[in-house]
């Protein structure tokens, strides 16, 4: 897998990310949200090393955690919840984590102040009445704190920002905008997105903001419809899947097994999330006492294979294929587990189909000219199997092997013009 050179920026066509060498960057993220608060520096190094070895290129983390949380050393981020009084001992540890990630070649998408879906965050109203700290501090302090973050971390080449957090902005809309604006004034080249409630992308509420450079998609449903809707927005930005189901967690009523992790990763990218996607784990996002065991679960290793697969092809030029114009039969129903996400390049040099459930389907290959290489990719072990007899210039039926290396049903088809 390629080693990026930071900083990152948006591609000229605004569909994907590039590194400092203008090479496409695949955002394959883990979500150890509480890492800054719950791990010391040696443990952080251990976590980073494990994820890097598995093929992750980025991590999504919180600076300040949930409201009222102290870090491992017992410090709160602010004195008296006053944004103009950051606690130096708290932020000194954060500085070290950011620098360690940069030294290890990992990108950090940082949530500076989590809004909170369920009363646990920093924004909105308290359950017992009264306002949370973001709303108490007000617009002027919110903007000043954004500027403070930009001044402290704006020189970090491996940092981007994920404002909000699991909640639509509501009464905090202007306050979040002020943080983003303050950040942008001091650190205009760092990437910025907003994490809203499920089914609401960054652009749902901040599409008009000049500082919004990335569009974070978020859904607990099968991802195709949500991400494709973001791809079709008139105001184009790179899309990444910032959150969906988590491995070994069922907070949406559906268990997060490795098969689901694969469906949402391949499905999101083929639906237009060309920036990449984020994976999560029940023990990893909390950084609880099982975080080391969670690092070894099957879905983790298979997320590295997602990155390896897409980096092996010209993924940044893919465009999602809707309806039955390219996949002409056997596609299934949008929103169901067995639906076939598919994308190809406009010049018909590359096509990719993710097949969750092994079955026959047909592709219109009239735009593909010989010589053509077609292969099945096993998303559970990373191995390719060549397919013979694919000629191009006509509609052709494909039938994947019945089971992959783990005995499950999903495969990835890749068709390439090899001229």
C-alpha positions in Angstrom: 0.0 0.0 0.0 1.2 3.5 -0.8 2.6 5.8 1.9 1.1 9.3 1.6 2.9 12.5 1.9 0.9 15.0 4.0 -0.8 17.5 3.8 -3.9 16.4 2.0 -6.0 18.5 -0.3 -9.1 18.2 -2.6 -8.6 17.0 -6.1 -9.2 19.4 -9.0 -12.6 17.7 -9.8 -13.5 17.8 -6.1 -14.3 14.1 -6.0 -11.4 12.6 -4.0 -8.4 13.6 -1.9 -4.7 13.9 -3.0 -1.5 14.0 -1.0 1.3 16.5 -1.3 2.6 14.7 -4.4 -0.8 15.0 -6.1 -1.4 11.2 -5.7 -4.9 10.0 -4.8 -5.2 9.3 -1.1 -7.5 6.6 0.2 -9.0 7.5 3.5 -9.3 4.2 5.3 -10.1 5.3 8.8 -10.6 3.7 12.2 -12.7 5.5 14.8 -11.0 5.3 18.2 -13.0 8.3 19.3 -11.8 8.3 23.0 -8.1 7.6 22.3 -6.9 11.1 23.3 -8.6 10.7 26.7 -8.2 7.1 27.6 -4.7 6.1 26.4 -1.2 7.2 27.5 1.4 7.9 24.9 3.0 4.4 24.9 -0.4 2.8 24.5 -1.3 5.3 21.8 1.9 4.3 19.9 0.8 0.6 20.3 -2.6 1.4 18.9 -1.3 3.4 16.0 1.2 0.7 15.1 -1.4 -2.0 15.1 -3.8 -0.1 12.8 -1.1 1.0 10.5 0.1 -2.6 10.1 -3.5 -3.6 9.2 -3.6 -1.0 6.5 -5.5 1.9 8.0 -4.4 5.3 6.7 -6.4 7.6 9.1 -8.2 7.7 12.4 -11.2 9.7 13.7 -10.7 10.9 17.3 -12.2 13.4 19.7 -10.2 16.0 21.4 -12.5 16.7 24.4 -14.6 13.5 24.5 -18.1 13.7 26.1 -18.9 16.6 28.3 -17.3 16.2 31.8 -14.7 13.6 30.8 -11.2 14.0 32.1 -8.2 12.6 30.2 -5.9 9.8 31.5 -4.0 12.3 33.6 -7.1 13.7 35.3 -7.4 17.0 33.5 -10.4 18.6 31.9 -10.0 20.5 28.6 -11.1 23.9 30.0 -11.2 25.7 33.4 -14.8 26.2 34.4 -16.0 25.1 31.0 -14.7 28.5 29.7 -13.4 28.2 26.1 -11.1 31.1 26.7 -9.4 29.1 29.5 -7.9 25.9 28.0 -6.1 23.7 30.5 -2.5 23.5 29.3 -1.9 20.1 30.9 -4.8 18.6 28.9 -3.8 20.0 25.6 -0.1 19.2 26.0 -1.0 15.5 25.8 -3.1 16.1 22.7 -0.1 17.8 21.1 2.0 14.7 21.6 -0.6 12.5 20.1 -0.9 14.6 17.0 2.9 14.7 16.5 3.1 10.9 17.0 0.5 10.3 14.4 2.3 12.5 11.9 5.6 10.7 12.6 3.9 7.4 12.0 2.3 8.5 8.7 -1.3 8.5 10.0 -3.9 11.2 9.2 -6.1 12.4 12.1 -9.7 13.7 11.5 -10.3 15.4 14.8 -13.7 16.2 16.4 -12.8 19.2 18.6 -16.1 19.4 20.6 -18.6 16.6 20.3 -22.2 17.9 20.1 -23.7 14.6 21.3 -26.8 12.7 20.2 -28.1 11.8 23.6 -27.2 14.4 26.2 -23.6 13.4 26.5 -22.1 16.1 24.3 -21.1 19.8 24.6 -23.9 21.4 22.6 -27.6 22.1 23.0 -29.6 21.9 26.2 -29.1 19.7 29.3 -31.7 17.1 30.1 -32.4 18.6 33.5 -32.6 22.1 32.0 -30.2 24.8 31.1 -27.6 25.0 28.3 -24.5 23.0 27.5 -21.1 24.8 27.5 -21.0 25.5 23.7 -24.2 27.4 23.9 -23.2 29.2 27.1 -19.9 30.3 25.7 -21.6 31.9 22.7 -20.6 32.9 19.3 -17.6 35.2 20.0 -15.9 32.6 22.2 -16.7 29.8 19.8 -15.0 31.7 17.0 -12.1 32.6 19.2 -11.7 29.0 20.2 -11.7 27.9 16.5 -8.9 30.4 16.0 -7.0 29.0 19.0 -7.3 25.5 17.6 -6.0 26.8 14.2 -3.1 28.5 15.8 -2.1 25.5 17.9 -2.6 22.8 15.3 -2.7 24.6 11.9 0.9 23.7 11.2 0.2 19.9 11.6 0.2 18.4 8.2 -1.8 15.3 9.2 -4.8 17.0 10.7 -8.4 17.6 9.5 -11.5 18.7 11.4 -14.8 17.0 12.0 -17.1 19.6 13.6 -20.4 18.8 15.4 -20.8 15.2 16.4 -23.8 12.8 16.1 -26.4 15.6 16.3 -28.0 18.0 13.9 -27.0 21.5 14.8 -30.4 22.9 15.7 -29.8 25.8 18.2 -26.1 25.3 17.9 -25.9 25.9 14.2 -24.4 29.3 14.3 -21.9 28.3 17.1 -20.6 25.4 15.0 -20.3 27.7 12.1 -18.3 30.1 14.2 -15.8 27.4 15.2 -15.4 26.4 11.6 -14.9 30.0 10.5 -12.4 30.6 13.2 -10.5 27.5 12.2 -10.6 28.5 8.6 -9.2 32.0 9.3 -6.0 30.5 10.8 -5.7 27.1 9.1 -7.5 27.6 5.7 -5.8 24.6 4.0 -6.8 22.0 6.6 -9.7 19.8 5.6 -13.0 20.4 7.4 -16.3 18.4 7.6 -19.3 18.2 9.9 -20.7 15.1 11.6 -24.5 15.5 11.9 -27.2 13.0 12.9 -27.7 9.8 10.9 -29.0 10.3 7.4 -27.7 13.9 7.4 -24.4 14.7 5.6 -22.1 17.7 6.3 -23.8 19.4 3.4 -27.3 19.0 4.9 -26.7 22.1 7.0 -23.4 23.7 6.0 -23.5 23.4 2.2 -23.0 27.2 1.8 -20.0 27.5 4.0 -16.7 28.3 2.3 -14.7 26.3 5.0 -16.6 23.1 4.3 -14.2 21.1 2.1 -15.4 17.5 2.7 -18.8 15.9 2.9 -19.2 13.4 5.7 -21.9 10.8 5.0 -23.5 9.0 7.9 -26.1 6.2 7.9 -27.0 3.0 9.7 -28.9 1.7 6.7 -27.4 0.0 3.7 -25.2 2.8 2.5 -25.9 3.0 -1.3 -28.9 5.3 -1.4 -27.5 7.8 1.2 -24.1 8.2 -0.4 -25.4 8.3 -3.9 -27.7 11.1 -2.9 -24.6 13.1 -1.8 -22.8 12.2 -5.0 -25.6 13.9 -6.9 -25.6 17.2 -5.0 -25.0 20.2 -7.3 -22.3 21.5 -4.9 -19.6 18.8 -5.4 -17.2 17.9 -2.6 -15.2 14.7 -1.8 -17.5 12.3 0.1 -16.4 9.9 2.8 -18.5 7.6 4.9 -17.8 9.0 8.4 -19.9 6.5 10.3 -22.1 3.5 9.9 -22.5 0.2 11.7 -19.7 -0.8 14.1 -18.2 -4.2 14.5 -19.5 -6.2 17.5 -22.1 -3.5 18.2 -25.9 -3.5 17.6 -27.0 0.0 18.7 -29.1 0.2 15.5 -30.7 -3.2 16.0 -28.5 -4.9 13.4 -25.4 -6.7 14.5 -22.1 -5.4 13.3 -20.4 -8.5 11.9 -17.5 -8.5 9.4 -19.9 -9.1 6.5 -21.7 -5.9 7.3 -18.4 -4.0 7.7 -17.4 -5.1 4.1 -20.9 -4.3 2.7 -20.8 -0.7 3.9 -17.1 -0.1 2.9 -17.4 -1.4 -0.6 -20.9 0.0 -1.0 -20.0 3.5 0.1 -17.0 3.8 -2.2 -18.8 2.4 -5.2 -21.7 4.8 -4.5 -19.4 7.8 -4.8 -17.5 8.1 -1.5 -14.2 8.3 -3.4 -12.4 10.0 -0.5 -12.9 6.8 1.5 -14.7 5.4 4.6 -14.5 4.9 8.3 -14.7 1.6 10.2 -15.7 1.3 13.9 -15.6 -1.2 16.7 -17.5 -1.3 19.9 -14.4 -1.7 22.1 -12.3 0.6 19.9 -14.5 3.7 19.9 -14.7 3.6 23.6 -11.1 2.5 24.2 -12.4 0.3 27.0 -10.5 -2.5 28.8 -10.9 -4.8 25.7 -9.4 -2.4 23.1 -6.4 -4.7 22.5 -8.7 -7.7 21.9 -10.8 -5.6 19.6 -7.8 -4.8 17.4 -7.6 -8.4 16.4 -11.2 -8.9 15.3 -11.8 -10.0 11.7 -13.4 -6.9 10.4 -10.2 -4.9 11.2 -7.9 -6.9 9.0 -10.5 -6.9 6.2 -10.7 -3.1 6.1 -7.0 -3.1 5.1 -8.0 -5.3 2.2 -10.5 -2.7 1.1 -7.8 -0.1 0.8 -5.4 -2.6 -0.9 -8.1 -3.5 -3.5 -9.0 0.1 -4.4 -5.3 1.2 -4.5 -4.7 -1.6 -7.0 -7.1 0.0 -9.5 -7.8 3.5 -10.7 -10.5 3.9 -8.1 -10.5 7.7 -8.1 -12.0 7.9 -11.6 -14.9 5.6 -10.7 -18.5 6.8 -11.1 -21.5 5.1 -9.5 -23.8 3.3 -11.9 -27.5 3.6 -11.1 -30.4 1.6 -12.3 -29.9 -1.2 -14.8 -27.9 0.5 -17.5 -24.6 -1.2 -16.7 -25.7 -4.0 -14.4 -28.5 -5.1 -16.6 -29.9 -8.0 -14.5 -29.5 -9.6 -11.1 -28.9 -6.3 -9.3 -31.4 -6.7 -6.5 -33.3 -4.0 -4.5 -31.7 -0.8 -3.2 -31.6 -0.9 0.6 -31.4 -4.7 0.9 -28.4 -6.6 2.1 -28.0 -8.3 -1.3 -28.0 -5.2 -3.5 -25.1 -5.0 -6.0 -23.2 -1.6 -5.7 -21.4 -0.9 -9.0 -19.2 1.8 -10.5 -17.1 2.2 -13.6 -14.9 4.9 -15.2 -16.4 7.1 -18.0 -13.9 5.7 -20.5 -14.9 2.1 -19.8 -11.3 1.2 -18.8 -12.4 -0.1 -15.3 -15.6 -1.4 -13.7 -16.1 -2.8 -10.2 -19.1 -4.6 -8.8 -19.5 -5.7 -5.1 -21.6 -8.9 -4.9 -22.8 -9.4 -1.3 -24.6 -12.6 -2.1 -23.3 -15.0 -4.7 -25.6 -15.1 -7.7 -25.6 -14.6 -11.5 -25.8 -11.1 -12.9 -25.2 -9.4 -16.2 -23.1 -6.5 -17.3 -23.3 -4.4 -20.4 -19.7 -4.5 -21.6 -20.4 -2.9 -25.0 -18.1 0.0 -24.1 -15.2 -2.2 -23.0 -12.8 -3.2 -25.8 -10.5 -6.1 -25.9 -8.1 -7.0 -24.4 -10.1 -7.3 -21.1 -8.9 -8.7 -17.8 -11.7 -9.8 -15.4 -11.0 -11.1 -11.9 -12.9 -12.0 -8.7 -11.4 -10.5 -5.6 -12.0 -12.3 -2.3 -12.6 -9.4 0.3 -11.8 -11.8 3.2 -8.3 -12.8 2.2 -7.2 -10.4 -0.5 -6.7 -13.0 -3.3 -7.7 -12.6 -6.9 -9.1 -15.3 -9.2 -8.8 -14.8 -13.0 -12.0 -15.1 -15.1 -11.6 -16.5 -18.6 -13.8 -15.8 -21.6 -14.5 -12.2 -21.1 -14.4 -10.5 -24.5 -16.1 -7.1 -24.2 -18.4 -5.4 -26.7 -21.5 -7.2 -25.5 -23.6 -8.1 -22.5 -22.1 -10.9 -20.4 -23.3 -12.9 -17.5 -21.1 -13.4 -14.4 -21.5 -16.0 -11.6 -19.1 -15.7 -8.6 -17.8 -18.7 -6.7 -20.3 -19.8 -4.1 -18.2 -19.0 -1.0 -15.2 -17.0 -0.2 -12.3 -18.0 2.1 -14.3 -17.6 5.2 -17.3 -19.5 3.9 -19.3 -16.4 3.3 -21.0 -15.2 0.2 -19.5 -11.9 -0.9 -17.1 -11.2 -3.8 -15.8 -8.2 -5.8 -15.7 -8.3 -9.6 -13.1 -6.1 -11.3 -13.1 -5.7 -15.1 -10.3 -3.8 -16.7 -9.2 -2.8 -20.2 -5.5 -3.8 -20.2 -4.4 -1.9 -23.3 
